[in-house]
Amino acid sequence: MSINFLITILVSRYLGPKNFGILAYANSMVGLFATAGHIGLSGLVVREIVKYPQDRAAIMGTSFALKSLGILTGFVALIFTTFFLKNEYSTEFWILLIVSTSMLFQPLNVIDFWFQAHVQSKYIAIVNTAALFISGIFQITLITLGAELLPFAFTNLLHSAVIAVFLVLFYQLKANVPIKSWLVSIEKAKELFRNGWIIYLGSIFAIIYLKVDLIMLRWLSGAEEVGIYSVAVKLSEVWYFLPTAIIASLFPKLIQLRESDLNHYRRRLQQVFDLLFTLAFIVAIAITIFAQPLISLAFGKEYLDSVAILNVHIWSGLFIFMRAAFSKWILIENAIIFSLITQGLGGLSNIILNLVLIPKLGGYGAAIATFLSYAIASYLSLSIYKPTRQVFWMMSKSLLLVPTFGQRYWSIFSKNIVNRL
């Protein structure tokens, strides 16, 4: 995280808001089209490996094949879109083409699922750190050489390539199902797609409300506004690794508890929501207090307009953090349809809110739209449907930890103190 944050500071200061905005726009476009390769596989494959270890070769091989097909489709679609959107920003056009090639390494990310299923997330952390370090050195070298904007487009390509190489290396060293033993099973493909197509559509909607703000800002306000907004988003989203890492480690245990002890499973799930909310709240409070001096000192006066945007966007983390647990609940309970429904509501509301707010408020309006759409997709929409209402109440209890000063945990702390005495 510290490496990525430092590199973001250096690159944004060097490029300035407009050029940094062009680069951020290209990355958002790639993120949007890369959803074609998700195929709803992430948590689904982890669940399959945990439940059916005897089928690991077929699960891994088939997942890789499906992801490759999806990524290739998304890559071709992005290339056509790039030519269609070609405008006066010739540099922007070439940057989109270069950044898009980073998608071609993403099918190997299925190895990540294997490490999650075996609760070995430390290897994923090592891989991501190595990729950040190497791509960071590359960007620092470009800054030292006084490079123009275009070479920075190769950063994503290098980052993706490093991740792919290290994932393969660790997998070959640690896994007992080597890549050469992977199998492509038509039946397994049908099963994965049948179980994952709803999550797949849901992930498309999720990426829409994660990336559409930057894309719409570029179209409605210009590249400079995207650059200012991107700094706020970087500072807000840099913390999103926390819920991902926590829930990845807890997911296999939650699956086991659901099968063996329903009451214990529900208690543990509530504790997970409480933990994720508490972490998000602490981060939001800290960033809100220090946003202005942080941006002023780190990014410079050119980005001071990012302060107001950050003070709104950072609170979206409350719902993003808890959404990580809800996403796993969906898989455990086989309630996949609610991924599509909630993400769809979030994506639709974000587009509508951005259309209304960006022309009036620019990046600040996009931040408001993001906060509201996250609240709709990851919290409020859960109250509508009976099956998800229990999760809505769990999240509500977590949200009430602040006004009640964590009263639910007082008795637990008291008992621990008494026991120690």
Secondary structure, 3 states (H helix, E strand, C coil): CHHHHHHHHHHHHHHHHHHHHHHHHHHHHHHHHHHHHCCCCHHHHHHHHHHCHHHHHHHHHHHHHHHHHHHHHHHHHHHHHHHHCCCCCHHHHHHHHHHHHHHHHHHHHHHHHHHHHCCCHHHHHHHHHHHHHHHHHHHHHHHHCCCCCHHHHHHHHHHHHHHHHHHHHHHHHHCCCCHHHCCCCHHHHHHHHHHHHHHHHHHHHHHHHHHHHHHHHHHHCCHHHHHHHHHHHHHHHCCCHHHHHHHHHHHHHHHHHHHHCHHHHHHHHHHHHHHHHHHHHHHHHHHHHHHHHHHHHHHCHHHCCHHHHHHHHHHHHHHHHHHHHHHHHHHHCCCCHHHHHHHHHHHHHHHHHHHHHHHHHCHHHHHHHHHHHHHHHHCHHHHCCHHHHHHHHHHHHHHCCCCCCCHHHHHHHHHHHHHHC
